[in-house]
Amino acid sequence: MTLNEICHWIDQTALSQWIQVAGWVVPTVQTIHILAIAVVASSALMLDLRLIGVFWANRPLEAVKARFLPLVWWTLLVLLATGIIMIIAEPARSLKNPAFQLKMGLLIAALTVTALFQFLHRRNAAFGDAAGPRAAAVTLAVVSILLWSSIIFAGRWIAYFA
Amino acid sequence: MDIESALAWLQSTWIATAVAENDILFPWIESVHVLAIVLVVGTISIVDLRLLGVASLDISAKRLMRDVIPYTWGAFAVAAITGSLMFSSDATHYAHNRLFQIKLVMLVLAGLNMAVFHLFSERDIERWDAPGATTPVAAKTAAVISLMAWIAVVSLGRGTGFTMH
């Protein structure tokens, strides 16, 4: 099945048709999506700033991680749900859109970096602390910030490639 | 000078015209705006949830606000600048957009709410922020108003985008 055929098939489903007709669904879902991004991006940022050492440097990394990481993972579910609704509503506008495709690629990268941090920290409790491998922690944090920012940019640019 | 001519003047300035006519300038400014508001809402939520006693309970509210709010202000400054640039590019239409008007009202509400909290509840924060003490109703109310106002700002901002022609 080609991408065009998949998009057409989704577009023809009763659910997609209903969402397209009911004008309030997409704006509402988009707003929830943005609010969820606020939670994920800010949580990731605070944790990344801790890794860099400019925010809450005197608090144990374990505490900061416990405070923010669950918010990232759980809220990603909200982003996934709202994202799926938007894809169902406008399959071609999303799936065939280069900005959307780039956003998905960046998202996979961001999730990988986040999981990588968790893996490295679990393996070495000193990771991210003054005693641990500073360069690696700072690099991971900077890459994370750049990725999440790029995802937000790519998300907005979907509208301009539609 | 009345409002209408002020708006017309604003959108005729070189910077407003540049934003309006340049195909990539507006999308870039808009993207930075989205990133900025995402951080405003996210960071202020950390503070509001602490005041509501939902999260970060191991840190004093005073300490948390002192650590987090600078980021909120920084992000807000960027949001205000990018927002002003976008507004100026089509000032007359934005000013007449009902959803945008209400968005501005919500922003003012959020600001007033913050000012009231700062002038009253925050005055004796040492007392109610002590371990074991409970956050006063006034402070919790400020937190709820804050969350609601900012959620409204995001919704109305998205709505403005949909209703600008």
Interface residues (C-beta under 8 A of the other chain):
Chain A: P27 Q30 T31 I34 L35 I37 A38 V39 A41 S42 S43 L45 M46 F55 W56 R59 A63 R67 S149 I152 F153 G155 R156 W157 Y160
Chain B: P27 E30 S31 V34 L35 I37 V38 L39 V41 G42 T43 S45 I46 A55 S56 D58 I59 D67 V68 Y71 I151 V154 S155 R158 G159 F162
